[in-house]
Amino acid sequence: MLKIQVFVAFLLLSFASYAQKLPNVTLKDLDGKSINMSKYNNSDKPIIVSFWATWCGPCVKELTAINEVYASWQKETGVELVAVSIDDARTKARVKPQVKGKSWKYTVVLDENQELKRALNVGNVPYTMVIYKGKVVYSHSSYTPGIENEIYKQVKKAIGKS
């Protein structure tokens, strides 16, 4: 019985995340500019939102793997990646040097109070979602080598290029 309850809970959470839009939460980018995350709901481009932290090895591996193919993804699909750092006051000073050191070309925003993370009911990082025309069309948590291929497949599927 417990297995059935856990499975039903998993299904409900999975389907709930697909109905979500990005909430009206304003975060700051690495230059201190405010970005309201709900603006991405109006984009005609696919958006990848990746929650990460400097202290999360799997997060850094996933964003680094995507970075290697990101330019070709953008050229083919117009996708934009927004990397949402959940580093808090103790570790946020590490974000900008890490992003520059890795040469990530993503938009990086700081969710140091974890307001966006809570609003989207994100548990652990890494947590990545693909949003297209204001709807979450795919999401996953954790990292396994090669997951970037599945993310790209979902981006192409969303825009009808699969």
N, C-alpha and C positions, 0 to 999 in steps of 0.2 A: 504494500500500500504506500509506503514511504517513497519508493521509487516512482510510482505514478504521480504522487504529489510533486516531487521534485521536477519530473518531466513536464508536468502541466505548468508549473511556475516558470520553468525555463522558456517554454513556448510563449507564455504570456509576456514575459520580459522581452523576448525576441521580437514579437509582433509589435509591442508597444514602441520599441525604438525605431521601427520603420515608419511609424506615423508621425514622429517628431519632426519639428522644424528647429532650426537654431533659435534659441531664445534671445530676447532683447537684453543682452548682456554686453557691456562695454569693457573692453580690455585694452591694454597699452602694448604697442609693438616695441621693438628694441630701441627705437629712437624716441620713445615717449609719446608717440602719436596715438590718440584714442581711436579704436575700431569697434564699432557696434557689430557684433557677430551676426545679428539678424539680417544685415545687408546681403549676406551670402545666399539668403533664401530667394532673392530676386535675380540671381545670376543665371544666365543661360548656359554657362560653362559648368562642367562637373567640378565639384570641390571635394578635396580630400581633407578631412580634419583629423589630425593625429595628436592625441594627448600623449605627452612624454615628460620626462624629467632628466636632469643631468646625471643623477645618481642611478638611473635605470639603464643598465647595460643592454637589455633587449630593445629598449626604446631607441637607443642610439644606433644599434645595429640595423633596425628597421628603417630609420630615416636615412642612414648612410646607404643602405641598399637601394632605396628609392632614388636617392640623389644621383646614383650612377646612371639611371635611365630616365630621369625626370625631364631632361631637355627634349628627348624624343617623344615622351608622353605628351608634353605640352604642344609640340609641333603637330602631332597627329590628332589630339583630342581637345586641346585648349584647356586641359585640366589645370587647376590651381591647388597647391597644397598649403594649408594653414597648420603650422605646428604650434600646438597649445602647450606651453610649458606650465606644469603645475608646481614648479619650484617655489618654495616659500621664502620668507625674509632671510632665512639662514643660508639658502643656496642660490637665490636668484642672481647673485653677482657672477655666478659661473656660466649663466646661460649665454650671454653675448660672446665671451671668449670661445666657448665651445662651438657655437654656430659659425663664427668666423674661422676657427681652426679646422672645421670640417668642410668649409666652403659651401654650406647649404644655402641655396638660393630661394628658400621658401619664405613666405611671410611667417614670422614668428611672433606670437603674442604671449603675454605673461598672465596667467590665471593664478596669481599668488594667493588669493583668498579662496580659490577653488570654487568660485561661484558658477562658472560655466560647467565645470565637472559635476557639481551637485545638480544643477538644473537639468542636465542630460542623463543623470543617474549612472554616471560612469564609475565603475568600481576600481579596477586595477589598471595600471598602465603597463605596456602600451595598449592604447585603445584607439582604433582607427575606424573612421566611417567615411563612406562615399555619399555625398549629397548631390542631388540633381534636381533643379527646379524646385528647391525648397523641401524636398523629401529625402529622408535617409533611405537609400536603396541597398546599402550593404554596411555591415559593421562586423568587426572582430576584435577580440582582445588577445593579448599575448603575442609572441613572435616566434615564428619558425622560419628557418632559411627558405627562401623562395616565395614567401607570402606576398611579396611585391608583385609577382606574376598574377596571383588571384585578384589583388587589388586592381591591377590594370585591366584584367578581364572584366571586372565589374564596372569599371569606368566606361569601357567600350560598350558593354551591354547596355548601360544606362542611356548612352547617346545613340544607340542603334547601329553600332559598328562591330558587333560581335561576329 
